[in-house]
Amino acid sequence: MALLIVGLLLFFGPHMVSVVNHEWRDRNVRRIGELGWKAAYSLVSLVGFWLIIKGYGEARLTSEFLYNPPIWMSHVAALLMLPVFILLIATYLPCRIQHIAKNPMLVATKLWALSHLLVNGRVADIILFGSFLLWAGLVRFSLKNRPKRPLPQLPDSKLNDVIAVVVGLVLYAVFALHLHVILIGVRPFG
């Protein structure tokens, strides 16, 4: 469990800088340069992400159950996951989905975390998915009180909504039917 917690701290540390003190972040970006900031941010986040994967892989097999969700909850989780990949794609495409969601990446993260909390009741699950849910909520709240930074995006097109839906649904199917079991070791659909 310690690896999971250290990984979460390392991963969320850089991701929380703008939430806690965006002026400090901006000063340091000016001081060490955009490339230097992104390199340090990425390195710490990647180490944290690797520790999360390793730590969760170990902890989920041995941690205690806090609750045992009913089997039908997996259907609810599957439905909540349906828009996740669409929203992830819409993050980088100027489209109506992006405009309505305001921050599609955060909405996708909240839906992903919530859906996984509904079907996983071990302590390690609650720590992992609960951390992501809490982080996404804090970031969304903080965005109301800080200047907006532009995200990298593909060019504007009237087809971007269609692209987001089609590519998102294909990714959902590929991940749910094949990649989830390969990468995570769990088959979402039986």
N, C-alpha and C positions, 0 to 999 in steps of 0.2 A: 504494500500500500504506500510505502514511503516514496518509491520511485514515481508512482502516479501523482502524488501530491507535489513532489519537487518538479515534475514535468509540467503540471498545471501552473505552478508559480512562475516557472521560467517562460512558459508560453504566454500566460496572461500578463506578465510583467510589462513587456513592451507594448502589448495591446491595450493596457490601461493607462499608459502615460498621458495620452491626449484626454482621457476621461478625467484624470486626477488634476493635471496641470498642463493644459495645451500651450500656455505661454512658455513654460520651461522647455517643452518639446521644440517649439519654434525657435527659441534661442539656440538650442543645441544643434538644430539642423543648420542654422546660419553659421554656427561656429565650426562644425566639422564637415559641413557640406551635405547635400541631399544624398549623394552616393554613399558617403561614410555612414550616415544615419541609417539608410536602408540596409547596408551590409551588416551593421551591428544588430539591428532590429531582426533581420532575417536569420542571422546566425543563432542568436539567443532563442528565437521562436522555433527554429528547426530542431535545436537540441531539446527544447522543451517538448516539442511534438513527438520526437523519437522516444523520450522518456515516458510520455503519456501512453504511447502505444505499448511499449514494453511493460510499464507498470500496470496498466489496465489488463493486459493479457495475463499477467500473474495474479493480480488481485481479484479479478472476476471469478476465478475458479475456487478461491478460498474464502472470500468475504461472506459474512452472514446475510441471510435474507431478512429484510425489514418488512416486505410484503410479497405476496405471491399473486400476481395479476391473473384475472380469469383469461382463459384461452381466447375468448372473443375479442379481447382488447387488442390482439394483433391485427384485427381487421380495421379497428379505429386508427391504429398506428400507421397501417399501410395507406389509409386515406389521407392522414395528415402529411405523410411523406410525399404524396403525389405532387403537390405544388413546389416542393423544395428544390428540385433540379431546375424547374422552370424559372423560379426566382433567382437561382444562382446564375443562370444564363442571362436573365434580364438585368442583372447587376451591371453588365458590360455592354448592354444594348440600349440606346436611348429609345424608349417605347412607352406605351400606355401602362404596361404592367409596372415598369419602373416608377412612373409618375404616381400611380395609385399606391404602390407599396411604400413609397418615399425612400426606403432603404431596403431593397430586396434581399441583400445579403444577411442583414440582421433578422428579417422576418423568416428567412430560410433557416437560419441558425436556431431561432426560437422553436419553429415547428419541428425541426430535426431533434432537438433536445427534448421537447415535450413528448413527442411520439415515442422516443426511446425510454423516457421515464415511465410511460404508461405500460410498457411491456417488460421492463427489467427492474427487479426489486431488491437487488443486492446493494450493500453499502457502497461498493466500488462504483456501481452504476449510478447511484444517486450523487456521489461525489463528482464523477465525470460529467454526466449530462446536466446535473444541477448547476455545476460551475459554468457550463456554456450558456445555459438559460439565464442565469444571473448576470453573466458578462454582457450578453446581448441586450438585456433590459437596461443595464447601467449605461451602456454605450448609447442606446436609443434616447434615454433620458438626457444624457450629456450633450447630444447633438443639438438640442434646443438652446443650449447656452454657450456654444462656441462657433467660431467661423467655419463654414463649410469648405472642405478641400475637394478639388476636382478628382474624380476617379478616372483611370484610363478607360476609354470607351471606344467601341467601333463606331464607324460613321452612322449618322442618322438615316433611317430608311422606314418607309411605311410597312415594310415586311418584317421589321424587327420583332413585333409581337408574335407573328406566325413562326419565325425562326426560334424564338425563345420557347414557345410551346412545343414545337415538333422536336427540337434538339433536347429539351428538358424531358419530354416523355420517353424519348429513345434512351437517354442516359438513365432515367428511372428504371426502365425495363432491364437494361443491361446490368445495372448495379444490383437491382433486387433479385434478378434471376441467376446471375453468374458471379459478379465481382464481390458481393457481400460475403458469400461463403468462402471465396478464395482469400480475401483480405482479412476478414473478421473471424471466419470459422463458424458462422451461424447462417443457416438458410432461412431467410425471412418467410418464405412461402412453403413451409413444410419440408 
